[in-house]
């Protein structure tokens, strides 16, 4: 019978689609045709669907006057409603809605042949829920209002279906509002399904406080409504905390879930089928994901502990819900790959083999990232090649865009001289490869970064070519390839780091190009201006300081006019100071001093949100140290004393004192030596400062300039040398400066007590030194 109907349906659809149905067609026959076509639509092709839509337009299901449907009419309508609702399509849901509304018309007129059942309403609402249509929310809301207007009492299942659709569309606020209306005005009580739907809605939303709202709803349903949560409830809230990257709260909730599980397990006599709260692999995965997002050594340990805990649950219960999945293993591997812990990632791969879990593309991408973070581009490239080889047997292992982008990034961060060519080769491979590995913005960004890090003269020019290439792809229809702010910033950075004589000019051209762009996704930000200012500061152009300062003022002006992305900070300000310090101009000290005073004044008047930091004052000290001012030691000392006395402003750091010593190196008159001695002695007696190699190298330079072959200087050099050895800070530079500053008598003495005869000829090298004088006290983090 079904085959005959299907054949007849196709015939009727094709015939009726091309001619209007006359009004005298008997309603039962017309509705029978609708019933036949509804059965056919579930398995028809797109052409047949178009034919049926034409039929729908040429006929009208409401040929029968409202209130006059017969029992036969109603049975056929119900058959049509049921068949349309099974199609899982927007069209089917719409047709089912039309039929239900037609039935509601007769219900309002109290047709004795008709009774609206909840089953009818469930069918239509469920048809919309399963249709995956953008119209589902609006249509279901209207349908519920129509049914309520017909004085039909809906059950909680109807309302829960709408709440579920809210959840699927991320409409958390509407779901919450609708739940509140049910609680306040409805004749039905929301059940666990209703609350779970709203909690899922919050978890799926983009609201910044989604996790807090989901957690509040969980607490409310338990404490105020007396409902017992189940695994779905907890997993939704855990998912919300995971998306909000709050592992601490997710961990607390998982621990609570574990305690409830153990309690229920004890109550049910270890019958797993009776336990409705089970912290399964999905729940563990949500918490692992939250920890993995932190990307710290502590968080990776947490992820590993969770994986071990899940493994133990599986071993104890042999419950498949606790068996670690591929997702669990990949999350654990990701947490370690972000730290470059290759050994830990490889160990997790061995665990996967133990559980019979085959690796996927994400598994290999984690390993690539681990090698990339370790700085080993060759090994990252090797994993990529392995993926290509394995994909010949398992196509799903073919590297995707992420795989290639990670390897390009690994080459970009590598110290290998052939970095740009290696990265370029990978981009060509992506372009010629499968659709899944087509280059994206990230790949181009990493390639431009590779050129920037190379420091080559042609780096900026190649960056411009890559930006133009992306723009061409964008104009040809690839909307994903439009150069973004990040791309332009990478190109500006490539010019800034190149040795090209026009680097600063070209960087500013790119900045102006961005400024003309009305699209916020590719307009300049703070980084754009900062990179351009850096290019000018390092350019060596005569007017570089003025150019850098002009860019800063332009940035500040645009920020005041409402461009929030251009909010200047102290780093941008320091670039102006760097430009003046590097200029070597006779007025550079005065200009830096002017800028510092101006910045402090603008901070006090709230025109700027920052004041000069310790880096800014160190640049000032550096400018003083490089100047030809005969009293620069005194001036540098004055700056450091001011920094020491400030309460709110930055106090001097070790670099401040190193620069103070550098300002004391140039030999002055005999009259000034006592003052220099006091300055240097004071600078070397700071308990709160951890002196470094540069401190001692500068100190020995000062001693050589002012007290060479004098007992006073020899005593100071000897004392500093012993302190330097004690702190294991001797390197080639320090050793060189020590041997130049020390007298023959002191060198003979050092040679005698150390047993290193090379000191007596001033030819000692680091290789000759005792190990404890040069050992590196820093330990690598595991």
Helices and strands as residue ranges (DSSP letters): H 2-16, H 27-41, H 46-58, G 61-63, H 71-85, H 90-108, H 118-131, H 136-149, H 156-168, H 172-185, H 192-204, H 210-223, H 231-243, H 247-267, G 272-274, H 281-292, H 297-317, G 320-322, H 326-337, H 342-354, H 361-374, H 377-390, G 395-397, H 401-412, H 419-432, G 435-437, H 441-454, H 459-475, G 479-481, H 485-497, H 503-515, G 520-522, H 526-537, H 544-560, G 564-566, H 570-583, H 588-604, H 614-626, H 632-645, H 654-663, G 670-672, H 673-683, H 693-707, H 711-726, H 732-741, H 744-754, G 757-761, G 766-768, H 771-774
